[in-house]
């Protein structure tokens, strides 16, 4: 019963009580009966008032509880708003840091490009000086071979003057070569610094978007499970066996691996999965460990497929590696070698296992096979077998180095052949060594793998 109903009831009882009082003193016989009725009504009124008081106290207690809960709810809402504001501020700060890092990387890239241009200019000047010196030496030889000319010239200036001139030119050339070497060292350091900055920026971007990527991955988990039996081929030879005969870029999915794109070369004997291709120097192969691990470049141009992807292919069974080279000697002579091939995972530093066979070329040492299980090495992961030098840092690029002298098909691409190039600069480029110890410069390379069951 609510408060208005209680008030109406109380008024009704008061009206009945007023009616029950005697209005005429002559009605003496009913006096005592009327007072009894009044007592009863008064007792009822007391009970009613007590009930009203208890009801009011109960409502007050409930109102206090409601007020307390409302205050707690307001505090919780305020705390959530504060946390949301802090998260928004942190996200803005992180985005600003990423933008600043990106700007620094851009400036570093511009600086590296400028240094590279200056180095190329100095190289060109050095080659011109070498050419002039060769011509001068030829002229001196001609003069020395003619006694009459020598005697006449000796009368005027003396042969010793020519010798001093040649010595001065040699000293100047040596100074220029030293400057070129210093510029190259600076350029290498700038490239390493630039790659480090790029790696940091990539990590920060990954962290800033990790939460979004995880949500996307969770939403797509069911779809991935349903596509697990999507019918993707395990490698390019699997595509060949399914009837595919056109070379090009395809998506494959090796066993226990995610899908990724590869360049397939379809031949009459089967399908080959290309893991490295170099043809024009459009891609810089002087990369660090993470880049060689994940892969880099363009499948329609120059690229490295990635050690993780190569390992996921190799662990499916027995594979063979075919190496195809085109060098600068003669009329771009083609060389090929084929090896039984296996690549370990990152826990074993992507160690390479090759076997020398009769089909791999008895007179050539394109790929080192003397030491089984050679680990992969880069400038920031020195895993080679040379104790006193980092072969990747010395020769450029990443490779399975035993020492620093066998081969390096991931070295710097030679811009143009020149007989005047020094031995050291030539060794920093792509090269392979024959069993006779001769070092050969390389113009184009192609490394591809296929199951060992492919037709020989």
Secondary structure, DSSP 4 states (H G I P E B T S, - for coil): --HHHHHHHHHHHHHHHHHHS-S-TT-GGGHHHHHHHHHHHHHHHHHHHHHHHHHHHHHHHHHHHHHHHHHHHHHHHHHHHHHHHHHHHHHHHHHHHHHHHHHHHHHHHHHHHHHHHHHHHHHHHHHHHHHHHHHHHHHHHHHHH-HHHHHHHHHHT-HHHHHHHHHHHHHHHHHHHHHHHHHHHHHHHHHHHHHHHHHHHHHHHHHHHHHHHHHHHHHHHHHHHHTTTS---SSHHHHHHTT----EEEEE--TTS--EEEEEEE-SS-EEEEEEEESSS-S-----HHHHHH-EE-TTSSEE--HHHHHHHHTTS-EEEEEEEEESSTTT-EEEEEEEEEE--GGGTT-EEEE--GGG-TTEESS--SSTTBPPBBTTB--SS-SSS-HHHHH-S-B--SSSSSEETTSBPPSS--TTS-HHHHHTBSEEEETTS-EEEEEEEEEEEEETTS--
